[in-house]
Each structure stands twice: as structure tokens, then as C-alpha cells.
């Protein structure tokens, strides 16, 4: 990675968080660094690369918001007594370790937003530096969509249960770098700003994004032979960026959270129906063959994923090392999680029994297992953190479409997992209950199941693996520094 990417992170993205103002504002450096960095198109490209680097931090989507902290909230992993991990699963928000873990997420999400806003604060006044057609629209559209992505996750984690928006925290929607504290705003105002960012991003990318014209295979292998030979490879690999379809998928997720089921369905359907020039689907379901090929994270499903060069090391530490494990008996996974279908490709292909150094045996997911970089090729490089997947679009469509259509979407989803033989629920309440179970199975170690539980205000009996001693509480308090200084 070019050195300037790290300069951007250091100068524009990293904040010291010890108070409310430090959570949500940045003290400007001199004007000279921005003048230098944003004096050419390449500086904006490198700055946006720096944002994606921030998002892969272990404190955000490289760990806490996908595999660790947020999954501990719903007891996805076995824990040791009297640890922060156990207390997360007990929803003990007054514990110091739990407070720090959640406050760190809050801080790092707003740090990422600060990096995004540093770009957006300059891009229009310096529009003249863009020489490559479509580059201005691409970078601005991605930034707006990423800002919405991070804000939605802040809202879903720290905000209210969406069916009772007046009973939870109000939060800031930060759109610019400032030396003053950003006010916390109402749920409805937050929603308006978030959806505006997505609408504006969509308008910028809809007609120019290569993802609408080329297949994922072509985007993955740019060049004359693939039929996709852009003048700047920055336009390749769109599935690793907030592309047009990722914006629509994020809109589907957001509208579902805001209980606008019609718009959620419309957006999810648009992504599901997206086709390549040859008539094949743009984003296909992963298959048993993908799992056999060790594509455990199912990259063909990724509408947007983050490329994590360090994924193998993380897997070795977290999973092979037995830090993140679930159960010593096969029944924990095969029976409790998957219902002992005997056919589910996730049940048979995504978990394995390992023996730890002390001789103990446990089950770990293979989702983030990848090949060694020494032997990897373009075709076998699956080091992607899933951020938006086509399977989620099918589950959203199943929940929000007219009932008979929803049943068909759910049938298609189940068929993709080789459990199409299971009976399809005959009424909406049963269908929603089964969809909730699929969020648990489908997005294990991806951070989405907690949000599904919270959105539906699911009772403890619906939260698989919830400890008997847990008192379910979806209303996570704001970090103390944020509360004290307001």
C-alpha cells in the first residue's frame, strides 16, 4: 500500500477519544497537509483507500463488529467465567470491560466517519483536480455510502429498538469535520440524513459504475482478455468497494430497520434481479462446490466485501488457536444451530472439530479460513470480510414481499443451502420466525444476527445460546464520556 494511505489515516482519520467532543469532532491540523494531499486526483484515491484500511481495523469490521464483540453479545462463542466476554453475553453493560469494548466500537466508527468527512469536505471545492472521467462521481458516491454504512451500524448498535424509537439513545449524524460537538438528533432526523446520503450516492454511481456493466469475474481480472480493460484499475474490483448494488443493498437493510417494508423489498429485489450481459445473475449463491474449493466465505455472494490481507493470521489466532470456539459436542452445531438436517451445506462444510495444544477438542467455524499467501492465486484469493451478501437480500425479500412471493424467496434461499425439502411456513408469523433462525445460521461470525434480534425485539427464548443467567437488553448505553459531556 502506498505510504500516503497511512499519512491520510494519520492526519485526517485518527482522533483521540476521551470526551464527547473528541468522539465526534476533529481539531484541524494546518491547512498545508490537505492542500498537498488533495491537490491531485491521486490524493483523493489514496485518502479513500485509507478509509477502507480503517474499516478493516480489528476494532471495527476486522473483528469487533463482525467476529468478536458483537458476536459475544449473543453468546456465539464459549467463554471463560468472570471475563469481559462472558459479561457481554450477560448484557452487563456496567462492567468496565464491557463498557470499554463497546466504547471502542463507538469511537472507531466515528473515527472512520471523520476520515470520510475529510474527503467529502474537500471533494467539491477541488473538483477541478479530477481528470479521469467518472472518478469524482465514484469517490464521492462511495464516501457518501460508506458514511451511511457506518452511521447505520452506530444506530443499530447504540440506538433504540426501531419499533420504539423514543425509548433509546439519540445519536449524532456527523456530516463534516468541526471543532464543536455534534448534537444528538432524533431517530427520524437521523433516518432522513442517512437515507439522503444513500440517495445522493446512488445518483452519482448509477450510470457510471462498472459493476452494472461487467460481471464479478471480469471485475476481478481486468485486462484485454477479460473484456473489461479500464484506463484506471481503480475502477476494477468493485465488489471490494461500496458499488452501486452495494448502495441498493444497504438501502434494503436500512429501510428494513426503519420498517419501510415496501422500499426494503424494492431495493432487495433490484439486487437479486441484477444480471450480467449473458443473462446470468450478478451475485450468485455460494455452493457446496465453493466450500470444497475452500471458498468458505462464499465470495460470489459478496455485494460488498473488505479485502483483508491478514485474514489467515487472524484465523490462526482466533479459530485455530481455539479463542473463538463453540461446543465440544457435534450436537451444539448440528442439532442446536442447524436442526440436524444432514444436508445443509453450512452444517457440513463450515465447521470442524479441532484439537487444541492441551488436547481439548472443540468446534470452530472455517468461514475465515484461507490459503497461505505463498500458494494463493487470483482465483483462490478469498480473503474478504463479508459486508453485504446476496443471501441477506433474499431474507429481506422473504420478509417484506407479498406473502406468497416471500415464501418463494425463502424457498429459493433454503434450496441454495440444500434444505429446500423443509416445509415452508404457512403464515407470516411462522415465516418471520424461520427467517430469524436463518439469520443466526447464515451470518455466524458476521455480526448480523444481533441486529436481527434487536430489530424484532426478539424475546430471550428466540435468542439461541443465550445464557440462563442473562437479562436480555438491546438498549446499549452510550459511552460514559459521551454522556458526561452532553
C-alpha positions, 0 to 999 in steps of 0.5 A: 500500500502506498505510504500516503494511505497511512499519512491520510489515516494519520492526519485526517482519520485518527482522533483521540477519544476521551470526551464527547467532543473528541468522539465526534469532532476533529481539531484541524491540523494546518491547512498545508497537509490537505492542500498537498494531499488533495491537490491531485486526483491521486490524493483523493484515491489514496485518502479513500483507500485509507478509509477502507484500511480503517474499516478493516481495523480489528476494532471495527469490521476486522473483528469487533463488529463482525467476529468478536464483540458483537458476536459475544453479545449473543453468546456465539462463542464459549467463554471463560467465567468472570471475563469481559466476554462472558459479561457481554453475553450477560448484557452487563453493560456496567462492567468496565470491560464491557463498557470499554469494548463497546466504547471502542466500537463507538469511537472507531466508527466515528473515527472512520466517519471523520476520515470520510468527512475529510474527503467529502469536505474537500471533494467539491471545492477541488473538483477541478483536480479530477481528470479521469472521467467518472472518478469524482462521481465514484469517490464521492458516491462511495464516501457518501455510502460508506458514511451511511454504512457506518452511521447505520451500524452506530444506530443499530448498535447504540440506538433504540429498538426501531419499533420504539424509537423514543425509548433509546439513545439519540445519536449524532449524524456527523456530516463534516469535520468541526471543532464543536460537538455534534448534537444528538438528533432524533431517530427520524432526523437521523433516518432522513440524513442517512437515507439522503446520503444513500440517495445522493450516492446512488445518483452519482454511481448509477450510470457510471459504475462498472459493476452494472456493466461487467460481471464479478469475474471480469471485475476481478481480472481486468485486462484485454482478455477479460473484456473489461480493460479500464484506463484506471484499475481503480475502477476494477474490483468493485465488489471490494468497494461500496458499488452501486448494488452495494448502495441498493443493498444497504438501502434494503437493510436500512429501510428494513430497520426503519420498517419501510417494508415496501422500499426494503423489498424494492431495493432487495429485489433490484439486487437479486434481479441484477444480471450480467450481459449473458443473462446470468445473475450478478451475485450468485449463491455460494455452493457446496462446490465453493466450500470444497474449493475452500471458498468458505466465505462464499465470495460470489455472494459478496455485494460488498466485501473488505479485502483483508490481507491478514485474514489467515493470521487472524484465523490462526489466532482466533479459530485455530488457536481455539479463542473463538470456539463453540461446543465440544459436542457435534450436537451444539452445531448440528442439532442446536444451530442447524436442526440436524438436517444432514444436508445443509451445506453450512452444517457440513462444510463450515465447521470442524472439530479441532484439537487444541495444544492441551488436547481439548477438542472443540468446534470452530467455524472455517468461514475465515479460513484461507490459503497461505499467501505463498500458494494463493492465486487470483482465483483462490484469493478469498480473503474478504470480510463479508459486508453485504451478501446476496443471501441477506437480500433474499431474507429481506425479500422473504420478509417484506414481499407479498406473502406468497412471493416471500415464501418463494424467496425463502424457498429459493434461499433454503434450496441454495443451502440444500434444505429446500425439502423443509416445509415452508411456513404457512403464515407470516408469523411462522415465516418471520420466525424461520427467517430469524433462525436463518439469520443466526445460521447464515451470518455466524461470525458476521455480526448480523444476527444481533441486529436481527434480534434487536430489530424484532425485539426478539424475546430471550427464548428466540435468542439461541445460546443465550445464557440462563443467567442473562437479562436480555437488553438491546438498549446499549448505553452510550459511552460514559464520556459521551454522556458526561459531556452532553 
